[in-house]
Amino acid sequence: MNLEQKLMNSRTAIVVVDVQNDYCHPEGALAQAGNDIGAVADMMPNLHRLLAAARVFEVPVIFIQTFHEEATDSEAWRGRSNGRSMAVCRKGSWGADFYEVAPEPGEVVVNKHRYSAFVNTRLDSILRSQKIETLIMTGVSTNVCVESTARDGFMLDYHIVLLRDACASYSTQAHEMTIKNIEGYFGEVTDTREVISLWERAGKTTVNPMTMTQV
């Protein structure tokens, strides 16, 4: 199955990973800690265009939202990054809110507590119940949560298509390394223009919007 066949298959969904204030906003936790969020600003117009087109062509959009709280903060999790990890996206906080994007009625939100959106969530069950086979990966950060989700999705036999201009990292080198990893082992890489162009050429798809809103 080539890229066009994967993208035009009615069993395709967009996965928007962790586009939240703490990760993306200039006043969010990562920016305030000195991380370079310039790539997020470059990503957002592309992501907005992609989501607008997806809604026109009735391609399902799944939002992944990270929540952290004491109940899920294991010792191993707290000790990541040699104990230098920050308290981000705490449940109920402004930092955990979506940044510049929001699910529309009928679009799915999946909450996660680890890097991968497949770990201890219902994402796989939702995708299989909707007969989704191809995941268009977007969001932040490219080399951590996006890549972790893409890798696990591939290992669960989903086709992975990562959009290089609708993902962002805090390091250009890390972003490019993920692109190489995905291309080499886990899926295909393209950009938003190519995806939207394929949808426009084919006309209105037959994809049915999902009806679940929160899991």
Phi and psi in degrees as a GROMACS rama.xvg file:
@    title "Ramachandran Plot"
@    xaxis  label "Phi"
@    yaxis  label "Psi"
@TYPE xy
-83.4815  177.355  ASN-2
-59.7012  -44.8729  LEU-3
-61.0751  -42.2868  GLU-4
-63.4898  -38.6305  GLN-5
-65.2367  -43.9453  LYS-6
-74.5277  -30.285  LEU-7
-90.2234  -8.56727  MET-8
-61.0718  136.494  ASN-9
-67.7405  -5.25936  SER-10
-103.905  49.5443  ARG-11
-119.989  142.258  THR-12
-138.23  150.308  ALA-13
-92.0232  134.288  ILE-14
-113.201  118.393  VAL-15
-104.58  110.628  VAL-16
-100.693  118.376  VAL-17
57.0021  36.7521  ASP-18
-83.1272  81.4739  VAL-19
-130.376  158.761  GLN-20
-56.3584  -46.2168  ASN-21
-61.9262  -28.6168  ASP-22
-91.1074  -25.3248  TYR-23
-123.241  -29.1063  CYS-24
-77.068  143.363  HIS-25
-58.0348  -23.5925  PRO-26
-102.054  8.31812  GLU-27
-75.5523  170.812  GLY-28
-59.8968  -42.244  ALA-29
-70.9543  -40.6536  LEU-30
-65.2079  -41.6166  ALA-31
-66.6429  -23.3122  GLN-32
-85.5767  1.23316  ALA-33
101.127  4.92795  GLY-34
-74.9477  144.163  ASN-35
-82.0937  111.057  ASP-36
-101.839  17.6103  ILE-37
-57.4254  -34.8884  GLY-38
-67.1586  -27.2694  ALA-39
-65.0872  -43.6212  VAL-40
-61.0057  -36.0088  ALA-41
-70.4069  -34.5476  ASP-42
-71.8291  -39.4936  MET-43
-58.8276  -43.9515  MET-44
-59.4224  -37.4603  PRO-45
-67.0152  -41.9453  ASN-46
-64.9517  -41.1915  LEU-47
-60.5901  -44.4304  HIS-48
-63.2834  -41.3043  ARG-49
-62.7731  -46.2154  LEU-50
-65.9624  -38.6567  LEU-51
-61.4487  -43.508  ALA-52
-67.4329  -41.1488  ALA-53
-59.25  -38.9635  ALA-54
-71.4401  -32.8561  ARG-55
-65.4006  -44.0021  VAL-56
-93.4048  9.58402  PHE-57
59.7204  39.025  GLU-58
-88.2801  125.571  VAL-59
-59.3525  141.865  PRO-60
-120.319  128.034  VAL-61
-116.498  121.961  ILE-62
-96.0471  128.899  PHE-63
-102.06  127.532  ILE-64
-128.072  119.396  GLN-65
-81.3778  132.921  THR-66
-126.232  134.077  PHE-67
-119.816  141.935  HIS-68
-155.471  167.488  GLU-69
-58.2434  -34.9267  GLU-70
-62.6726  -25.0467  ALA-71
-113.185  1.77299  THR-72
-87.0259  84.7222  ASP-73
-70.4417  166.915  SER-74
-61.5529  -41.6037  GLU-75
-62.5828  -41.0829  ALA-76
-67.3015  -43.5734  TRP-77
-64.5391  -27.1308  ARG-78
-89.8024  3.00556  GLY-79
-63.8707  161.121  ARG-80
56.3723  36.9091  SER-81
56.6762  35.0415  ASN-82
78.3581  7.05125  GLY-83
-97.4804  8.00289  ARG-84
-68.3786  151.542  SER-85
-98.8696  157.099  MET-86
-82.2396  97.2742  ALA-87
-119.7  156.034  VAL-88
50.4844  48.1624  CYS-89
-68.7663  140.534  ARG-90
-56.1823  128.857  LYS-91
85.551  -0.647136  GLY-92
-91.4602  161.027  SER-93
-59.9533  -37.4914  TRP-94
-60.9292  -26.2751  GLY-95
-85.2671  -10.864  ALA-96
-68.5976  154.049  ASP-97
-64.1785  148.885  PHE-98
-107.918  111.952  TYR-99
63.0812  -0.51343  GLU-100
-132.352  159.425  VAL-101
-158.862  143.973  ALA-102
-66.7463  140.227  PRO-103
-89.3342  164.057  GLU-104
-51.4754  131.051  PRO-105
92.7703  -11.1503  GLY-106
-87.9715  146.019  GLU-107
-85.1419  139.666  VAL-108
-119.088  125.167  VAL-109
-113.119  124.273  VAL-110
-89.4498  139.573  ASN-111
-134.112  162.778  LYS-112
-126.052  -0.186603  HIS-113
-132.446  178.587  ARG-114
-59.8517  -46.5299  TYR-115
-83.9882  134.826  SER-116
-74.8995  -3.53424  ALA-117
-95.2528  -11.3683  PHE-118
-85.075  116.115  VAL-119
56.0722  38.1109  ASN-120
-129.392  177.445  THR-121
-98.9433  13.2251  ARG-122
-56.7869  -47.9669  LEU-123
-61.1439  -41.972  ASP-124
-62.6806  -40.9267  SER-125
-64.1301  -47.4126  ILE-126
-61.172  -42.8782  LEU-127
-70.1474  -36.5022  ARG-128
-66.549  -28.8074  SER-129
-92.8086  2.83907  GLN-130
60.0288  34.8906  LYS-131
-77.5305  136.427  ILE-132
-121.205  -24.8174  GLU-133
-121.291  131.438  THR-134
-111.522  122.674  LEU-135
-92.4057  111.707  ILE-136
-92.4594  130.173  MET-137
-140.859  167.562  THR-138
114.975  -156.504  GLY-139
-134.524  160.655  VAL-140
-86.0757  149.746  SER-141
-50.4884  -46.9851  THR-142
-89.0625  -2.94718  ASN-143
-117.575  -85.3341  VAL-144
-73.4044  -36.4674  CYS-145
-66.4009  -48.546  VAL-146
-66.0337  -40.4249  GLU-147
-60.0585  -43.5496  SER-148
-67.0792  -41.9974  THR-149
-63.07  -44.3583  ALA-150
-60.463  -48.2022  ARG-151
-65.7488  -36.8614  ASP-152
-61.0444  -43.4739  GLY-153
-62.4511  -42.2242  PHE-154
-66.5764  -19.2317  MET-155
-95.3913  11.4236  LEU-156
77.2175  27.1575  ASP-157
-90.9254  146.334  TYR-158
-74.3805  132.761  HIS-159
-111.639  127.52  ILE-160
-127.029  110.412  VAL-161
-96.1121  133.357  LEU-162
-97.4034  110.078  LEU-163
-62.1876  -29.4739  ARG-164
-99.4262  5.13006  ASP-165
-119.519  19.4393  ALA-166
-126.431  156.305  CYS-167
-145.835  147.591  ALA-168
-129.68  171.051  SER-169
-92.5193  6.52059  TYR-170
-146.049  123.706  SER-171
-60.0592  -40.3648  THR-172
-61.8568  -42.695  GLN-173
-66.2972  -40.0969  ALA-174
-59.2418  -47.8001  HIS-175
-67.2058  -33.3909  GLU-176
-65.6609  -39.8629  MET-177
-63.7365  -41.7123  THR-178
-56.7157  -43.4745  ILE-179
-65.0264  -40.8808  LYS-180
-62.7166  -46.2804  ASN-181
-63.5896  -48.1492  ILE-182
-61.5201  -35.8996  GLU-183
-79.4285  -31.5557  GLY-184
-136.207  -25.5817  TYR-185
-121.887  -9.96495  PHE-186
169.273  -146.751  GLY-187
-127.026  157.882  GLU-188
-125.474  133.668  VAL-189
-147.819  -161.861  THR-190
-131.839  172.641  ASP-191
-65.0176  -36.4033  THR-192
-59.7669  -43.4689  ARG-193
-64.3849  -43.0573  GLU-194
-63.5045  -49.5782  VAL-195
-63.6157  -38.7872  ILE-196
-61.0173  -41.5102  SER-197
-63.3104  -43.1768  LEU-198
-62.6881  -42.8661  TRP-199
-65.4258  -38.9938  GLU-200
-66.9428  -34.2982  ARG-201
-83.4633  -17.7462  ALA-202
80.6961  -166.977  GLY-203
-63.3218  131.739  LYS-204
-82.7555  176.544  THR-205
-106.878  14.8565  THR-206
-69.7243  135.982  VAL-207
-95.4992  129.846  ASN-208
-60.8278  146.186  PRO-209
-75.3383  155.217  MET-210
-107.68  -14.451  THR-211
-78.6211  140.675  MET-212
-112.438  -25.9464  THR-213
-152.311  132.08  GLN-214
